[in-house]
Amino acid sequence: MPLSVVTWGTGNVGKYALRAVINHPELELVGHIVSSDAKAGKDAAELAGLDTPTGILASNDIDAMLALKPDCVCYTAHSETRMLEAAQDQARCLQQGINVVASSLFMLQQPDSPDVGFLAEPIKAACEAGQSTCFNNGIDPGFANDTMPLVFTGLSEYWTHVRMQEIINYSTYEQEETIREVMGFGYPVDHKCMLFEPGALSLGWGGAVRSVAAGLGVELERVYEVHERLPLESDTENAMGIFKAGTTGAMRFEVRGVIDGKDAIVLEHITRITDNIAPEWPTGKGYRVIIEGEPRMEISMDMEDQHGDHAVAGVIQTATAIVNAIPAVVNHAPGMVAAFDLPKISGKGLYRG
């Protein structure tokens, strides 16, 4: 019997999560939660960009949707500027005995990370109260830096350094508030933005570094962060508007985990909004894991959607990373889980000839 699912959110990730649930052979969509009156009452298929109606109408009545008592809620609502509210949303489901998979609080990829205790503790308490399970993940933070590194270090005689990279042009991400107000694109390179507030990078991605350390059985002495930003040489325009010359057009940051006084596990992001900036920085269109040791390994995952867009492909992967994990999460013991707590997630049953 398919597992019943309520999806929550139809934004950048949510519309693809909704599509993936509708198309998944082991899942049954029974409800969809939206925040806007404009989307309420629309068929879920329309919101997911599918042609065949599902008969499931979007609703902004959260209580009514949770009263359906689904096996799982797939939560993808916006959280960058409302982290505590997103944690409360997840806890609201969990304490009613409804399991949750989510991409929104990506910093909870490693729920035991000391950086995220203020978010994790109420969710853990809700899991205990409802005897339910919660999994926050995606592609990055997520698969690219909690599964890829661990899988390939399994081929090592020994390792000395692990680096996880995201190299992506965000011009088609089309989440303007995040791009401008959270990340600071379009503002001067010394603009004070949320992403580069002290401790913000460790809050967001420290869990990824700690997740790899936990999976490899090593103790980190500390986790710290560095970053730099570069200005655009000329105006550039995309669906989010015009980004003026002299404002931030590329950024590079690292969250570094230290072992024996050395940077041993490092997460690095190289983000651009135009391809012709920062040519001296690494280039690519996806994710890379570099493992120094014997042997040295460099593993790349380039991706693109059916229209050739690698940024959108990453958004789809964020959605599918949590949707495909739903059966494993529903069958897991109660509590917050990380990727290495779950069995291997594959595309079983997803073949489409």
C-alpha positions as a printed NumPy array, in Angstrom:
array([[  0.   ,   0.   ,   0.   ],
       [  1.457,   3.433,  -0.908],
       [  2.526,   5.745,   1.89 ],
       [  0.3  ,   8.809,   2.238],
       [  2.043,  12.167,   1.909],
       [  1.1  ,  15.799,   2.443],
       [  3.426,  18.25 ,   0.72 ],
       [  4.006,  21.692,   2.252],
       [  5.276,  24.501,   0.013],
       [  5.349,  25.159,  -3.73 ],
       [  8.392,  27.386,  -4.077],
       [ 11.671,  26.738,  -5.847],
       [ 12.113,  23.261,  -4.324],
       [  8.511,  22.585,  -3.387],
       [  7.106,  22.413,  -6.896],
       [  9.628,  19.703,  -7.79 ],
       [  9.019,  17.837,  -4.534],
       [  5.297,  17.928,  -5.298],
       [  5.946,  16.594,  -8.8  ],
       [  8.2  ,  13.837,  -7.452],
       [  5.597,  12.723,  -4.892],
       [  2.846,  12.635,  -7.525],
       [  5.022,  10.515,  -9.805],
       [  6.485,   8.2  ,  -7.139],
       [  5.078,   4.625,  -7.279],
       [  5.361,   4.066,  -3.519],
       [  3.739,   7.351,  -2.463],
       [  0.223,   8.76 ,  -2.557],
       [ -0.366,  12.501,  -2.4  ],
       [ -3.315,  13.188,  -0.081],
       [ -2.918,  16.919,   0.539],
       [ -0.882,  19.999,  -0.319],
       [ -0.308,  23.043,   1.912],
       [  0.233,  26.521,   0.453],
       [  0.678,  29.889,   2.123],
       [ -1.023,  32.126,  -0.447],
       [ -4.706,  32.581,  -1.204],
       [ -3.808,  32.683,  -4.905],
       [ -2.644,  29.049,  -4.872],
       [ -5.339,  27.707,  -2.545],
       [ -7.959,  25.684,  -4.409],
       [ -5.708,  24.879,  -7.371],
       [ -5.112,  21.266,  -8.335],
       [ -1.706,  20.031,  -7.157],
       [ -0.87 ,  18.975, -10.713],
       [ -1.204,  22.552, -11.936],
       [  1.164,  23.79 ,  -9.227],
       [  3.637,  21.037, -10.109],
       [  3.514,  21.783, -13.845],
       [  1.833,  18.482, -14.723],
       [ -0.978,  17.999, -17.225],
       [ -3.119,  15.324, -15.575],
       [ -5.194,  16.582, -12.607],
       [ -4.723,  14.757,  -9.31 ],
       [ -8.002,  15.772,  -7.685],
       [ -5.971,  17.032,  -4.72 ],
       [ -6.616,  20.735,  -4.168],
       [ -4.067,  22.973,  -2.456],
       [ -5.142,  24.364,   0.904],
       [ -3.913,  27.017,   3.309],
       [ -5.738,  25.295,   6.177],
       [ -2.809,  23.586,   7.876],
       [ -4.91 ,  21.943,  10.589],
       [ -7.187,  20.352,   7.984],
       [ -4.244,  18.956,   6.06 ],
       [ -2.568,  17.508,   9.158],
       [ -5.913,  16.052,  10.247],
       [ -5.567,  13.732,   7.231],
       [ -2.921,  11.949,   9.348],
       [ -0.492,  11.247,   6.493],
       [  2.428,   8.912,   6.959],
       [  4.749,  11.801,   6.135],
       [  4.843,  15.539,   5.473],
       [  7.321,  16.708,   2.831],
       [  8.236,  20.19 ,   4.064],
       [  9.884,  22.653,   1.661],
       [  8.509,  26.002,   2.848],
       [ 10.82 ,  29.027,   2.809],
       [ 13.083,  29.114,   5.863],
       [ 16.138,  31.313,   5.233],
       [ 14.578,  34.292,   7.016],
       [ 12.177,  32.29 ,   9.251],
       [ 14.219,  29.442,  10.715],
       [ 12.446,  29.308,  14.079],
       [  9.037,  29.352,  12.395],
       [ 10.11 ,  26.515,  10.075],
       [ 11.287,  24.495,  13.081],
       [  7.915,  25.1  ,  14.735],
       [  6.137,  23.943,  11.56 ],
       [  8.103,  20.7  ,  11.526],
       [  7.549,  20.156,  15.247],
       [  3.813,  20.735,  14.75 ],
       [  3.702,  17.722,  12.435],
       [  6.045,  15.525,  14.439],
       [  4.288,  15.91 ,  17.765],
       [  1.104,  14.652,  16.073],
       [  2.905,  11.458,  15.076],
       [  3.488,  12.537,  11.455],
       [  6.96 ,  11.856,  10.068],
       [  8.735,  14.716,   8.275],
       [ 11.231,  14.972,   5.441],
       [ 12.401,  18.504,   4.752],
       [ 14.814,  20.596,   2.745],
       [ 14.053,  23.903,   4.428],
       [ 16.25 ,  23.637,   7.526],
       [ 19.228,  22.287,   5.629],
       [ 21.513,  23.108,   8.55 ],
       [ 19.899,  20.163,  10.364],
       [ 21.582,  17.749,   7.939],
       [ 23.629,  16.672,  10.978],
       [ 21.139,  17.111,  13.846],
       [ 23.769,  16.636,  16.563],
       [ 25.909,  19.546,  15.322],
       [ 26.502,  21.993,  18.203],
       [ 25.833,  24.918,  15.84 ],
       [ 22.143,  24.01 ,  15.428],
       [ 21.015,  22.998,  18.894],
       [ 18.514,  25.866,  19.177],
       [ 16.676,  24.459,  16.139],
       [ 17.231,  20.751,  16.728],
       [ 16.176,  20.488,  20.376],
       [ 12.484,  21.403,  19.931],
       [ 12.278,  19.1  ,  16.919],
       [ 13.872,  16.247,  18.865],
       [ 11.358,  16.831,  21.652],
       [  8.501,  16.722,  19.123],
       [  9.85 ,  13.439,  17.703],
       [  9.864,  11.99 ,  21.205],
       [  6.36 ,  13.22 ,  21.952],
       [  4.881,  11.91 ,  18.695],
       [  7.166,   8.886,  18.265],
       [  7.943,  10.193,  14.786],
       [ 11.023,  10.621,  12.599],
       [ 12.504,  13.747,  10.991],
       [ 15.044,  13.99 ,   8.155],
       [ 16.366,  17.337,   6.86 ],
       [ 18.499,  17.019,   3.745],
       [ 18.91 ,  17.954,   0.087],
       [ 21.774,  18.122,  -2.371],
       [ 23.997,  20.701,  -0.572],
       [ 23.858,  20.531,   2.353],
       [ 22.906,  16.945,   1.692],
       [ 23.922,  14.191,  -0.671],
       [ 26.922,  16.016,  -2.166],
       [ 28.52 ,  16.403,   1.241],
       [ 27.23 ,  13.571,   3.388],
       [ 26.924,  10.631,   1.001],
       [ 29.368,  11.231,  -1.869],
       [ 32.42 ,  11.775,   0.394],
       [ 31.671,   8.789,   2.62 ],
       [ 31.052,   6.435,  -0.304],
       [ 34.323,   7.269,  -2.024],
       [ 36.497,   7.335,   1.093],
       [ 35.479,   3.682,   1.25 ],
       [ 37.911,   3.18 ,  -1.649],
       [ 40.843,   4.71 ,   0.254],
       [ 43.815,   2.956,   1.785],
       [ 44.028,   6.154,   3.838],
       [ 42.928,   9.755,   3.464],
       [ 44.484,  13.019,   4.606],
       [ 42.046,  15.659,   3.351],
       [ 38.462,  15.73 ,   2.068],
       [ 37.102,  18.723,   0.153],
       [ 33.474,  19.049,  -0.982],
       [ 32.756,  21.72 ,  -3.595],
       [ 29.654,  23.302,  -5.06 ],
       [ 30.389,  25.284,  -8.236],
       [ 27.204,  26.757,  -9.663],
       [ 25.945,  29.798, -11.564],
       [ 22.887,  30.969,  -9.605],
       [ 21.506,  33.29 , -12.296],
       [ 18.561,  30.949, -12.947],
       [ 17.864,  30.155,  -9.285],
       [ 15.121,  32.808,  -9.341],
       [ 14.818,  33.19 ,  -5.587],
       [ 15.428,  36.924,  -5.527],
       [ 15.115,  37.485,  -1.8  ],
       [ 17.695,  34.782,  -1.114],
       [ 20.046,  35.892,  -3.894],
       [ 19.991,  39.591,  -3.025],
       [ 19.074,  39.926,   0.644],
       [ 20.534,  36.725,   2.104],
       [ 23.582,  36.245,  -0.145],
       [ 24.239,  39.892,  -1.004],
       [ 24.412,  39.659,  -4.793],
       [ 23.771,  43.079,  -6.335],
       [ 25.154,  44.877,  -3.259],
       [ 28.712,  46.185,  -2.673],
       [ 31.255,  43.485,  -1.822],
       [ 31.514,  44.8  ,   1.734],
       [ 27.738,  44.876,   2.217],
       [ 26.579,  43.39 ,   5.513],
       [ 24.327,  40.459,   4.55 ],
       [ 22.91 ,  37.488,   6.42 ],
       [ 25.133,  34.872,   4.755],
       [ 28.354,  36.47 ,   5.958],
       [ 27.322,  37.436,   9.463],
       [ 29.836,  35.869,  11.911],
       [ 28.931,  32.228,  12.435],
       [ 26.307,  32.109,   9.66 ],
       [ 28.357,  29.9  ,   7.354],
       [ 29.108,  27.48 ,  10.183],
       [ 25.423,  27.462,  11.089],
       [ 24.445,  26.614,   7.513],
       [ 27.233,  24.268,   6.476],
       [ 29.084,  23.312,   9.648],
       [ 26.751,  20.339,   9.882],
       [ 27.994,  19.096,   6.51 ],
       [ 31.587,  19.14 ,   7.728],
       [ 30.618,  17.511,  11.022],
       [ 28.511,  14.918,   9.192],
       [ 31.536,  13.737,   7.204],
       [ 33.656,  13.705,  10.353],
       [ 31.027,  11.625,  12.18 ],
       [ 30.765,   9.202,   9.255],
       [ 34.541,   8.8  ,   9.169],
       [ 34.854,   8.432,  12.936],
       [ 37.181,  11.393,  13.513],
       [ 37.021,  14.198,  16.074],
       [ 37.152,  17.807,  14.902],
       [ 39.103,  20.263,  17.051],
       [ 37.159,  23.193,  15.682],
       [ 35.17 ,  24.439,  12.699],
       [ 35.774,  27.892,  11.233],
       [ 34.89 ,  29.863,   8.096],
       [ 36.456,  32.141,   5.478],
       [ 34.999,  33.971,   2.473],
       [ 35.665,  36.47 ,  -0.292],
       [ 33.506,  38.368,  -2.791],
       [ 34.241,  39.845,  -6.225],
       [ 32.457,  42.68 ,  -8.068],
       [ 30.87 ,  42.592, -11.512],
       [ 32.825,  44.414, -14.217],
       [ 29.642,  45.272, -16.127],
       [ 25.875,  45.177, -15.6  ],
       [ 24.297,  41.747, -15.939],
       [ 20.607,  40.926, -16.245],
       [ 18.601,  37.79 , -15.522],
       [ 15.066,  36.899, -14.474],
       [ 15.702,  38.497, -11.073],
       [ 16.525,  41.858, -12.625],
       [ 19.655,  43.923, -13.24 ],
       [ 22.783,  43.476, -11.16 ],
       [ 24.937,  46.585, -11.476],
       [ 28.642,  46.767, -12.284],
       [ 30.707,  47.114,  -9.11 ],
       [ 28.292,  45.058,  -7.016],
       [ 28.834,  41.481,  -5.888],
       [ 28.77 ,  39.04 ,  -8.792],
       [ 30.737,  36.095,  -7.382],
       [ 31.528,  34.72 ,  -3.965],
       [ 33.645,  31.959,  -2.548],
       [ 33.469,  30.591,   0.974],
       [ 34.857,  27.671,   2.944],
       [ 33.812,  26.002,   6.187],
       [ 36.868,  24.178,   7.496],
       [ 37.075,  21.321,   9.995],
       [ 40.406,  21.007,  11.806],
       [ 42.126,  17.762,  12.85 ],
       [ 45.627,  17.774,  14.405],
       [ 45.893,  21.493,  13.701],
       [ 45.267,  21.036,   9.974],
       [ 42.279,  21.804,   7.757],
       [ 41.223,  18.215,   7.083],
       [ 37.54 ,  18.34 ,   6.033],
       [ 36.524,  21.398,   4.013],
       [ 33.282,  22.462,   2.387],
       [ 33.691,  25.057,  -0.369],
       [ 31.127,  27.014,  -2.386],
       [ 31.97 ,  28.95 ,  -5.53 ],
       [ 28.91 ,  30.872,  -6.628],
       [ 28.52 ,  33.175,  -9.611],
       [ 25.653,  34.993, -11.302],
       [ 27.526,  35.224, -14.617],
       [ 30.053,  32.825, -16.113],
       [ 32.535,  35.525, -17.139],
       [ 33.53 ,  36.494, -13.61 ],
       [ 36.375,  35.055, -11.502],
       [ 37.915,  32.848, -14.228],
       [ 40.816,  32.108, -11.866],
       [ 38.462,  30.322,  -9.495],
       [ 37.511,  26.681, -10.125],
       [ 34.848,  26.297, -12.794],
       [ 32.169,  23.684, -13.31 ],
       [ 28.452,  23.155, -13.088],
       [ 27.812,  20.901, -10.166],
       [ 29.465,  19.157,  -7.244],
       [ 32.928,  17.769,  -6.664],
       [ 34.606,  15.723,  -3.951],
       [ 38.404,  15.748,  -3.762],
       [ 39.999,  13.14 ,  -1.517],
       [ 43.715,  13.444,  -0.834],
       [ 45.345,  10.218,   0.259],
       [ 46.149,   6.87 ,  -1.31 ],
       [ 44.844,   6.899,  -3.929],
       [ 44.006,  10.542,  -4.652],
       [ 40.447,  10.785,  -5.993],
       [ 38.472,  13.563,  -7.637],
       [ 34.794,  12.811,  -8.191],
       [ 32.591,  15.213, -10.163],
       [ 28.824,  15.238, -10.463],
       [ 27.72 ,  17.564, -13.228],
       [ 23.99 ,  17.709, -13.828],
       [ 21.36 ,  19.493, -15.873],
       [ 17.588,  19.388, -16.16 ],
       [ 15.72 ,  18.556, -19.375],
       [ 16.339,  22.142, -20.53 ],
       [ 20.082,  21.996, -19.899],
       [ 20.022,  24.093, -16.699],
       [ 22.406,  22.898, -13.977],
       [ 21.094,  25.195, -11.219],
       [ 17.539,  23.938, -11.682],
       [ 18.881,  20.361, -11.786],
       [ 20.369,  20.936,  -8.327],
       [ 16.997,  22.179,  -7.076],
       [ 15.354,  19.022,  -8.443],
       [ 17.985,  16.911,  -6.686],
       [ 17.241,  18.676,  -3.414],
       [ 13.587,  17.722,  -3.833],
       [ 14.21 ,  14.129,  -4.871],
       [ 16.784,  13.558,  -2.115],
       [ 14.043,  13.946,   0.483],
       [ 11.096,  12.506,  -1.475],
       [ 12.933,   9.284,  -2.321],
       [ 13.931,   8.944,   1.331],
       [ 10.32 ,   8.949,   2.586],
       [  9.888,   5.135,   2.78 ],
       [ 13.151,   4.758,   4.721],
       [ 12.258,   7.612,   7.085],
       [  8.745,   6.28 ,   7.754],
       [ 10.207,   2.857,   8.594],
       [ 12.971,   4.252,  10.843],
       [ 12.908,   4.417,  14.621],
       [ 11.669,   7.757,  16.043],
       [ 14.016,  10.714,  16.29 ],
       [ 16.037,  13.044,  14.088],
       [ 18.172,  11.184,  11.557],
       [ 21.12 ,  11.976,   9.294],
       [ 21.809,  10.44 ,   5.894],
       [ 24.215,   7.838,   7.301],
       [ 21.475,   6.62 ,   9.659],
       [ 19.318,   5.529,   6.713],
       [ 19.741,   2.607,   4.319],
       [ 21.028,   3.31 ,   0.831],
       [ 18.474,   5.324,  -1.136],
       [ 18.24 ,   4.368,  -4.823],
       [ 16.023,   4.944,  -7.824],
       [ 14.259,   1.62 ,  -7.36 ],
       [ 10.855,   1.743,  -8.965],
       [ 11.53 ,   5.046, -10.728],
       [ 12.32 ,   3.682, -14.206],
       [ 10.338,   5.379, -16.923],
       [ 10.787,   3.873, -20.394]])
